[in-house]
Amino acid sequence: MSHRVSLVGAGPGDPGLMTARSLERIAAADVIFYDRLIPSSALDGARAEAELVFVGKAPGSPGLGQGEINRRLVESARAGARVVRLKGGDPFLFGRGAEEAEALRAAGIGFEVVPGVTAGVAASATAGIPVTHREQSSGVAFVTGHEDPEKPGSRLDVEGLASFPGTLVFYMGISRLATNAEALIAGGRSPEEPAAVIERGTTPGQRVVVATLSTIAEKAVEAEIKPPSLVVIGEVVRYRKELAWFEDAPLFGVSVVVTRARDRASGLSARLSARGADVIELPVTRTEPIGTDDPRVEDGMTRFAAGEFDMVVFTSPAGVNRFFTLIGAAGLDARSLAGAELAAVGPGTARVLATHGLNADYVPKRFVAEGMLKTLEPVDMDGRRILMARAEEGRPLLPDTLRERGAEVTIMPVYRTLPAPVELDLLNRARNADFVTFTSASSIRGLDRAAGVDWIAGPDPADRGGPRAVTIGPVTSGAAHEAGIEVAVEADRHDLDGLVEAVVRAVT
């Protein structure tokens, strides 16, 4: 990154709408100054050692002044840091990015602008409202609904905007919606013209209220619409009835808790979000790699490098990735596995193995040790030397059964699962969710230790007192029952896709 400061737009709220360049800049930054209205996972790609500084305005709080933000950007850049100024939407569209750019230029500091998808276009699209249309609107005006209160006078002639022959999109316009609507009508805009308010556009919490220009303020109050919201005014709003699509997702309006470790949650969260779910990540466990100073790892790697094993068994995606980290540190690569057969417990583990350029020889359909044992039934195990790369707390069933069949099994624990502290605000959101998902017995034990499980509902929605439990398979269900959790739905396919399908099935 040649420029010291990057003014980066984080998009309208859906993390999937962040640009590739914005993610690159976040990943490379030493310091990130960020606003409140950025996607919830926007900072996930930041380096662990990066300094994250909140400079936004929280509700009821004045926040830092723009002058102070400018000063900090200059100060950090002069100190040699790679700086990202991260804003919701686009930096140059009601984002005050131009003011920051001016301050940087005046200080002689190089900068770049990384545009973001603006909410005026994105939120309207997810509401099924095209801001332009050949038959209805050949233009669109983006207008701030809330000007700087310190300006000596308003530069916005809302009444004059009434004559604009196209769509009007007001940002930050909820507090002045009634006043602006009256001004537009006074300026000649039809009181019967369609209008819409879009709250939390592009996110699973999106809500849309449609009315006429004369009634939209009243309807927004009745619906208790809150910021961040957009107001769209124009004939194009009529297309929502025909073009609305976002709310058709099978899990739209459904909140789902993901209890996986934070470094492993993204795959499940992304799958659920793609189906429209409002995902609440509540990591109750964390994974910790086991280093080469552990004698079990040292012995396993020494024997592996010497080519002693006929088969390598992977029981999880995390085990695959950690194993390849270990062999890479030893100066080895995928070629070192050329003489061994490969077994992956479940298609998810097999897919991760494939990202390293290798296809598993044995993949059970059931994502459990019992499934692997059934798959390996035809294989002669007498004298076979097997290396099993897995979690430290893995079940003994698979290695013990293979030993009973004559195999020599070496267990090399490559990571361990530990409890993680639970944030109270996330726990409170989780208690009010529709579903809570479990992908392993360790996630159930972790939740039980961290917050108890008595707030999880039984399988009958009529008895609901909290989220309903959905598990990835029978082993996880067994752990749930031991913890006193009633399992509402168990996945038919014991992988992440099967777990998502189980949630969909429970809703529909």
C-alpha positions as CSV (number, residue, x, y, z in Angstrom):
1,M,0.0,0.0,0.0
2,S,1.9,3.1,-1.3
3,H,-0.4,5.6,0.3
4,R,-0.1,6.1,4.1
5,V,-3.9,6.6,4.5
6,S,-6.8,4.8,2.9
7,L,-10.2,6.3,3.1
8,V,-12.3,3.1,2.8
9,G,-16.0,2.6,2.3
10,A,-17.4,-0.5,4.1
11,G,-20.6,-0.6,2.2
12,P,-24.3,-0.5,3.3
13,G,-24.3,-3.1,6.1
14,D,-24.1,-6.5,4.4
15,P,-20.5,-7.7,4.8
16,G,-20.8,-9.5,1.5
17,L,-21.0,-6.2,-0.3
18,M,-17.6,-5.0,0.9
19,T,-15.2,-4.7,-2.0
20,A,-12.1,-6.8,-2.4
21,R,-9.9,-3.8,-2.1
22,S,-11.5,-2.7,1.1
23,L,-10.7,-6.1,2.6
24,E,-7.2,-5.9,1.3
25,R,-6.6,-2.5,3.0
26,I,-8.1,-3.7,6.3
27,A,-5.9,-6.8,6.3
28,A,-2.8,-4.7,5.8
29,A,-3.5,-1.8,8.2
30,D,-1.6,-0.9,11.3
31,V,-4.3,1.4,12.6
32,I,-8.0,1.4,11.7
33,F,-10.2,4.3,12.7
34,Y,-13.8,3.1,12.2
35,D,-17.4,4.3,12.4
36,R,-20.4,2.8,14.1
37,L,-22.3,1.9,10.9
38,I,-20.0,-0.6,9.4
39,P,-20.8,-4.3,8.8
40,S,-20.5,-6.3,12.0
41,S,-17.7,-8.5,10.6
42,A,-15.9,-5.7,8.8
43,L,-12.9,-5.8,11.2
44,D,-12.6,-9.6,11.3
45,G,-9.8,-9.5,8.7
46,A,-7.7,-7.0,10.6
47,R,-4.3,-8.3,11.9
48,A,-4.2,-9.3,15.5
49,E,-1.6,-6.6,16.3
50,A,-3.5,-3.8,14.5
51,E,-4.8,-0.9,16.6
52,L,-8.6,-0.6,16.2
53,V,-10.0,2.9,17.2
54,F,-13.7,3.7,17.3
55,V,-14.3,7.3,16.3
56,G,-18.0,7.0,15.4
57,K,-21.0,8.6,17.1
58,A,-22.9,6.2,19.3
59,P,-26.6,7.0,20.1
60,G,-26.8,9.6,22.8
61,S,-23.0,10.4,22.6
62,P,-21.4,13.3,20.7
63,G,-18.4,11.2,19.7
64,L,-15.1,12.7,18.5
65,G,-15.2,15.9,16.5
66,Q,-14.1,15.9,12.9
67,G,-11.1,18.1,13.7
68,E,-9.9,15.5,16.2
69,I,-10.4,12.7,13.8
70,N,-8.4,14.6,11.2
71,R,-5.6,15.2,13.7
72,R,-5.4,11.5,14.6
73,L,-5.2,10.4,11.0
74,V,-2.3,12.8,10.4
75,E,-0.6,11.9,13.6
76,S,-0.7,8.1,12.9
77,A,0.4,8.5,9.3
78,R,3.4,10.7,10.3
79,A,4.3,8.0,12.8
80,G,4.8,5.6,9.9
81,A,1.6,3.5,10.4
82,R,-0.5,2.2,7.5
83,V,-3.8,3.8,8.3
84,V,-7.4,2.9,7.3
85,R,-10.3,5.3,7.9
86,L,-13.2,2.9,7.6
87,K,-16.7,4.3,7.0
88,G,-20.1,2.9,6.3
89,G,-21.3,3.3,2.7
90,D,-19.0,5.5,0.6
91,P,-16.4,7.9,2.0
92,F,-17.4,10.7,-0.5
93,L,-21.2,10.4,-0.2
94,F,-22.3,12.1,3.1
95,G,-19.3,10.4,4.7
96,R,-17.1,13.5,5.3
97,G,-14.3,11.8,3.5
98,A,-13.6,14.9,1.5
99,E,-12.9,16.8,4.7
100,E,-10.4,14.2,5.8
101,A,-8.8,14.1,2.4
102,E,-8.4,17.9,2.5
103,A,-6.7,17.6,6.0
104,L,-4.3,14.9,4.8
105,R,-3.4,16.9,1.6
106,A,-2.8,20.0,3.7
107,A,-0.5,17.9,5.9
108,G,1.4,16.6,2.9
109,I,0.3,13.0,3.5
110,G,-0.6,10.7,0.6
111,F,-4.0,9.1,0.6
112,E,-6.3,7.0,-1.5
113,V,-10.0,6.6,-1.7
114,V,-11.5,3.1,-1.8
115,P,-15.2,3.6,-2.8
116,G,-17.9,1.6,-1.1
117,V,-21.4,0.5,-2.2
118,T,-23.7,3.3,-1.1
119,A,-26.9,2.5,0.8
120,G,-29.0,4.6,-1.5
121,V,-28.5,2.2,-4.3
122,A,-28.0,-1.1,-2.3
123,A,-30.8,-0.7,0.3
124,S,-33.3,0.3,-2.4
125,A,-32.3,-2.7,-4.5
126,T,-32.8,-5.1,-1.6
127,A,-36.2,-3.5,-1.0
128,G,-37.1,-4.3,-4.7
129,I,-37.0,-0.6,-5.6
130,P,-35.0,0.4,-8.7
131,V,-33.8,4.0,-8.2
132,T,-34.1,4.6,-11.9
133,H,-36.4,3.1,-14.6
134,R,-36.7,3.9,-18.3
135,E,-40.5,4.4,-18.0
136,Q,-40.6,6.2,-14.6
137,S,-37.4,7.9,-13.6
138,S,-34.4,8.9,-15.6
139,G,-32.6,10.5,-12.7
140,V,-32.0,10.1,-9.0
141,A,-31.0,12.7,-6.4
142,F,-29.2,11.6,-3.2
143,V,-30.0,14.1,-0.5
144,T,-29.0,14.4,3.2
145,G,-32.0,14.5,5.4
146,H,-29.9,15.9,8.3
147,E,-27.5,18.7,7.8
148,D,-24.7,19.9,10.0
149,P,-26.4,21.7,12.9
150,E,-23.4,24.1,13.2
151,K,-23.9,25.5,9.7
152,P,-25.2,29.1,9.8
153,G,-28.1,28.2,7.5
154,S,-29.5,25.4,5.5
155,R,-28.2,25.0,1.9
156,L,-30.8,22.4,1.2
157,D,-33.9,23.7,-0.5
158,V,-36.3,20.8,0.1
159,E,-39.2,22.6,-1.3
160,G,-37.2,23.3,-4.4
161,L,-36.4,19.6,-4.8
162,A,-40.1,19.0,-5.5
163,S,-39.5,20.0,-9.1
164,F,-36.8,17.4,-9.6
165,P,-38.1,15.0,-12.3
166,G,-36.9,11.7,-10.8
167,T,-36.3,9.7,-7.6
168,L,-35.4,11.3,-4.3
169,V,-33.3,9.4,-1.8
170,F,-32.9,10.9,1.6
171,Y,-30.1,9.7,3.9
172,M,-30.4,10.1,7.6
173,G,-33.9,11.5,7.1
174,I,-36.0,9.8,9.7
175,S,-35.9,12.7,12.3
176,R,-37.0,15.2,9.7
177,L,-39.2,13.0,7.6
178,A,-42.5,14.8,8.4
179,T,-41.0,18.2,7.8
180,N,-39.3,17.2,4.5
181,A,-42.5,15.5,3.3
182,E,-44.5,18.7,4.0
183,A,-41.9,20.8,2.2
184,L,-42.0,18.6,-0.9
185,I,-45.8,18.7,-1.0
186,A,-45.7,22.5,-0.5
187,G,-43.3,22.6,-3.5
188,G,-45.7,20.8,-5.7
189,R,-44.9,17.1,-5.2
190,S,-48.1,15.0,-5.2
191,P,-49.2,14.0,-1.7
192,E,-50.2,10.6,-3.3
193,E,-46.7,9.9,-4.7
194,P,-45.4,6.6,-3.4
195,A,-42.7,6.7,-0.7
196,A,-40.8,4.1,1.2
197,V,-38.7,4.0,4.4
198,I,-36.0,1.3,4.5
199,E,-34.5,0.4,7.9
200,R,-31.2,-1.5,8.1
201,G,-31.2,-2.1,4.4
202,T,-29.2,-5.1,3.0
203,T,-29.1,-6.8,6.4
204,P,-31.3,-9.6,7.8
205,G,-33.0,-6.9,10.0
206,Q,-34.2,-5.0,7.0
207,R,-37.7,-3.5,7.3
208,V,-39.6,-1.6,4.7
209,V,-42.6,0.6,5.1
210,V,-44.4,1.8,2.0
211,A,-47.0,4.6,2.0
212,T,-47.8,7.9,0.2
213,L,-45.7,11.1,0.6
214,S,-48.5,12.5,2.8
215,T,-48.6,9.5,5.1
216,I,-45.1,8.1,5.1
217,A,-44.0,9.9,8.3
218,E,-47.1,8.7,10.2
219,K,-46.6,5.1,9.0
220,A,-42.9,5.1,9.9
221,V,-43.8,6.2,13.4
222,E,-46.4,3.5,13.7
223,A,-43.9,0.9,12.6
224,E,-41.3,2.3,15.1
225,I,-38.7,2.7,12.3
226,K,-35.3,3.6,13.7
227,P,-32.0,4.8,12.2
228,P,-30.1,3.8,10.1
229,S,-32.9,4.3,7.6
230,L,-33.3,5.7,4.1
231,V,-36.3,7.4,2.5
232,V,-37.1,6.8,-1.1
233,I,-39.7,9.0,-2.9
234,G,-40.9,8.5,-6.4
235,E,-43.0,6.4,-8.8
236,V,-40.3,3.7,-8.8
237,V,-41.5,2.7,-5.3
238,R,-44.5,1.1,-6.9
239,Y,-42.1,-1.6,-8.4
240,R,-41.5,-3.0,-4.9
241,K,-44.8,-5.0,-5.0
242,E,-43.5,-6.8,-8.1
243,L,-39.7,-6.8,-7.6
244,A,-39.3,-7.5,-3.9
245,W,-36.9,-10.4,-3.5
246,F,-34.7,-10.0,-0.4
247,E,-37.5,-11.1,2.0
248,D,-38.1,-14.3,0.0
249,A,-35.0,-16.0,1.4
250,P,-36.1,-19.0,3.5
251,L,-34.5,-17.7,6.7
252,F,-35.3,-14.1,6.3
253,G,-36.5,-12.7,9.7
254,V,-35.1,-15.8,11.5
255,S,-32.3,-15.3,14.1
256,V,-29.8,-18.1,14.5
257,V,-27.1,-18.5,17.1
258,V,-23.7,-19.9,15.9
259,T,-21.7,-21.4,18.8
260,R,-18.6,-22.4,16.9
261,A,-15.2,-21.1,17.8
262,R,-14.7,-17.6,16.3
263,D,-11.9,-18.8,13.9
264,R,-14.3,-21.5,12.6
265,A,-17.6,-19.8,12.6
266,S,-17.4,-17.9,9.3
267,G,-18.3,-20.9,7.1
268,L,-21.6,-21.7,9.0
269,S,-22.4,-18.0,9.4
270,A,-22.0,-17.3,5.7
271,R,-24.2,-20.2,4.8
272,L,-26.9,-19.1,7.1
273,S,-26.6,-15.4,6.1
274,A,-26.9,-16.5,2.4
275,R,-30.3,-18.0,3.3
276,G,-31.4,-14.7,4.9
277,A,-30.8,-15.5,8.6
278,D,-29.8,-12.9,11.2
279,V,-26.7,-14.6,12.6
280,I,-25.6,-14.1,16.1
281,E,-22.1,-15.4,16.6
282,L,-21.7,-16.6,20.2
283,P,-18.3,-18.4,20.3
284,V,-18.2,-20.5,23.5
285,T,-15.0,-22.3,22.6
286,R,-11.7,-21.4,21.0
287,T,-9.1,-23.5,19.3
288,E,-5.5,-23.5,20.4
289,P,-2.8,-25.0,18.2
290,I,-0.5,-27.6,19.7
291,G,3.1,-26.8,19.0
292,T,6.0,-29.0,17.9
293,D,7.4,-28.9,21.4
294,D,4.7,-31.3,22.4
295,P,6.2,-34.8,22.4
296,R,3.1,-36.3,20.7
297,V,3.5,-33.8,17.8
298,E,7.2,-34.2,17.7
299,D,7.0,-38.0,17.5
300,G,4.2,-38.0,15.0
301,M,6.0,-35.5,12.7
302,T,9.3,-37.3,12.9
303,R,7.7,-40.6,11.9
304,F,5.6,-38.9,9.2
305,A,8.7,-37.3,7.7
306,A,10.3,-40.7,7.6
307,G,7.4,-42.1,5.6
308,E,6.3,-44.6,8.3
309,F,2.5,-44.2,7.8
310,D,0.3,-46.0,5.3
311,M,-2.8,-43.9,6.0
312,V,-3.5,-40.4,7.4
313,V,-6.9,-39.8,8.9
314,F,-8.3,-36.3,9.4
315,T,-11.3,-35.8,11.6
316,S,-12.1,-32.1,11.1
317,P,-11.3,-29.1,8.8
318,A,-9.3,-27.5,11.6
319,G,-7.2,-30.6,11.9
320,V,-6.4,-30.5,8.1
321,N,-5.3,-26.9,8.2
322,R,-3.2,-27.3,11.4
323,F,-1.5,-30.4,9.9
324,F,-0.5,-28.6,6.8
325,T,0.9,-25.7,8.9
326,L,3.0,-28.3,10.8
327,I,4.4,-30.0,7.7
328,G,5.1,-26.6,6.1
329,A,7.1,-25.6,9.2
330,A,9.0,-28.8,8.8
331,G,9.9,-27.9,5.1
332,L,7.4,-30.4,3.7
333,D,4.4,-30.1,1.4
334,A,1.6,-32.1,-0.1
335,R,4.1,-34.4,-1.9
336,S,5.1,-35.9,1.4
337,L,1.6,-37.6,1.5
338,A,2.2,-39.3,-1.8
339,G,2.7,-42.7,-0.3
340,A,-0.2,-42.7,2.1
341,E,-4.0,-43.2,1.7
342,L,-6.1,-40.3,3.0
343,A,-9.3,-40.5,5.0
344,A,-11.5,-37.5,5.8
345,V,-14.4,-37.7,8.3
346,G,-17.1,-35.9,6.4
347,P,-17.3,-34.0,3.1
348,G,-16.5,-30.7,4.8
349,T,-13.1,-32.1,5.9
350,A,-12.6,-33.6,2.5
351,R,-13.3,-30.2,0.9
352,V,-10.6,-28.5,3.0
353,L,-8.2,-31.3,2.1
354,A,-8.9,-30.6,-1.5
355,T,-7.9,-26.9,-1.1
356,H,-4.4,-28.3,-0.4
357,G,-4.5,-30.2,-3.7
358,L,-5.4,-33.6,-2.3
359,N,-8.4,-35.8,-2.7
360,A,-9.4,-38.1,0.1
361,D,-9.5,-41.9,-0.6
362,Y,-12.2,-42.5,2.0
363,V,-15.0,-40.1,2.9
364,P,-18.0,-41.3,4.9
365,K,-21.4,-39.9,4.2
366,R,-22.1,-39.6,7.9
367,F,-19.9,-36.9,9.6
368,V,-19.1,-39.1,12.6
369,A,-16.6,-41.7,13.6
370,E,-19.2,-44.4,13.1
371,G,-19.5,-43.4,9.5
372,M,-15.7,-43.6,9.0
373,L,-15.6,-47.1,10.5
374,K,-18.3,-48.3,8.2
375,T,-16.5,-46.8,5.2
376,L,-13.3,-48.6,6.3
377,E,-15.0,-51.9,6.9
378,P,-13.8,-53.5,3.5
379,V,-10.2,-52.3,4.1
380,D,-7.7,-54.8,5.6
381,M,-6.3,-53.1,8.8
382,D,-4.0,-55.8,9.9
383,G,-0.6,-54.2,10.3
384,R,-1.6,-50.9,8.7
385,R,0.2,-47.9,10.2
386,I,-2.2,-45.0,10.6
387,L,-1.6,-41.4,11.7
388,M,-4.6,-39.6,13.1
389,A,-4.4,-35.8,13.1
390,R,-7.2,-34.5,15.2
391,A,-8.3,-32.5,18.3
392,E,-6.7,-33.4,21.6
393,E,-10.2,-34.2,23.1
394,G,-11.3,-36.4,20.2
395,R,-13.5,-39.5,20.9
396,P,-11.6,-42.8,21.4
397,L,-14.1,-44.9,19.3
398,L,-12.3,-44.5,15.9
399,P,-8.7,-45.2,17.0
400,D,-9.7,-48.0,19.5
401,T,-11.8,-49.8,16.9
402,L,-9.1,-49.6,14.2
403,R,-6.6,-51.0,16.8
404,E,-9.0,-53.9,17.5
405,R,-8.9,-54.7,13.8
406,G,-5.1,-54.9,13.8
407,A,-4.0,-51.4,12.9
408,E,-1.2,-49.5,14.6
409,V,-2.8,-46.1,15.3
410,T,-0.7,-43.0,16.3
411,I,-2.8,-40.1,17.5
412,M,-1.2,-36.8,16.9
413,P,-3.2,-34.0,18.5
414,V,-2.7,-30.9,16.5
415,Y,-5.1,-28.5,18.3
416,R,-7.2,-28.4,21.5
417,T,-10.6,-26.9,22.2
418,L,-10.8,-24.5,25.1
419,P,-13.7,-22.5,26.7
420,A,-14.1,-18.9,25.6
421,P,-15.6,-16.1,27.6
422,V,-19.1,-15.1,26.6
423,E,-20.0,-11.5,26.0
424,L,-23.1,-10.5,28.0
425,D,-24.7,-8.4,25.2
426,L,-24.3,-11.3,22.8
427,L,-25.7,-13.8,25.3
428,N,-28.7,-11.5,25.8
429,R,-29.3,-11.4,22.0
430,A,-28.9,-15.2,21.8
431,R,-31.5,-15.8,24.5
432,N,-34.1,-14.1,22.2
433,A,-33.0,-15.9,19.0
434,D,-35.1,-18.4,17.1
435,F,-32.5,-21.2,16.9
436,V,-29.2,-22.1,18.4
437,T,-26.9,-24.4,16.4
438,F,-24.3,-26.9,17.7
439,T,-21.6,-28.5,15.5
440,S,-19.8,-30.5,18.2
441,A,-20.1,-31.8,21.7
442,S,-17.4,-29.4,22.8
443,S,-19.6,-26.4,21.8
444,I,-22.4,-27.8,24.0
445,R,-20.0,-28.3,26.9
446,G,-18.6,-24.8,26.3
447,L,-22.0,-23.2,26.4
448,D,-23.0,-25.1,29.5
449,R,-19.9,-24.0,31.3
450,A,-20.2,-20.4,30.1
451,A,-23.8,-19.6,30.4
452,G,-25.8,-22.7,31.3
453,V,-28.3,-24.2,28.9
454,D,-31.6,-23.9,30.7
455,W,-32.6,-20.9,28.5
456,I,-32.8,-23.2,25.4
457,A,-36.3,-24.2,24.4
458,G,-37.7,-27.7,23.9
459,P,-38.6,-29.1,20.4
460,D,-42.2,-27.9,20.5
461,P,-42.5,-24.2,19.4
462,A,-45.6,-23.9,21.6
463,D,-43.4,-24.5,24.7
464,R,-40.8,-22.0,23.5
465,G,-39.0,-20.1,26.1
466,G,-35.9,-19.5,24.1
467,P,-34.1,-20.6,20.9
468,R,-34.7,-24.2,19.6
469,A,-31.6,-26.4,19.4
470,V,-30.4,-27.7,16.1
471,T,-27.5,-30.2,16.0
472,I,-25.2,-31.4,13.2
473,G,-25.6,-35.1,14.0
474,P,-26.2,-37.9,16.5
475,V,-23.0,-37.5,18.5
476,T,-23.7,-33.9,19.1
477,S,-27.3,-34.7,19.9
478,G,-26.1,-37.2,22.5
479,A,-24.0,-34.5,24.2
480,A,-27.0,-32.2,24.1
481,H,-29.2,-34.7,25.8
482,E,-26.5,-35.3,28.5
483,A,-26.5,-31.5,29.1
484,G,-30.3,-31.4,29.4
485,I,-30.9,-29.8,26.1
486,E,-34.0,-31.0,24.0
487,V,-32.9,-31.2,20.4
488,A,-35.5,-29.8,18.1
489,V,-33.9,-30.7,14.8
490,E,-31.0,-33.0,13.9
491,A,-29.3,-32.6,10.5
492,D,-29.8,-35.5,8.1
493,R,-26.4,-34.7,6.5
494,H,-23.7,-34.3,9.1
495,D,-21.9,-31.3,7.7
496,L,-22.5,-27.5,7.7
497,D,-24.7,-27.6,4.6
498,G,-26.8,-30.3,6.3
499,L,-27.1,-28.2,9.4
500,V,-28.3,-25.2,7.5
501,E,-30.9,-27.4,5.7
502,A,-32.1,-28.6,9.1
503,V,-32.7,-25.0,10.2
504,V,-34.6,-24.3,7.0
505,R,-36.6,-27.5,7.5
506,A,-37.5,-26.4,11.0
507,V,-38.8,-23.0,9.7
508,T,-40.7,-24.3,6.7
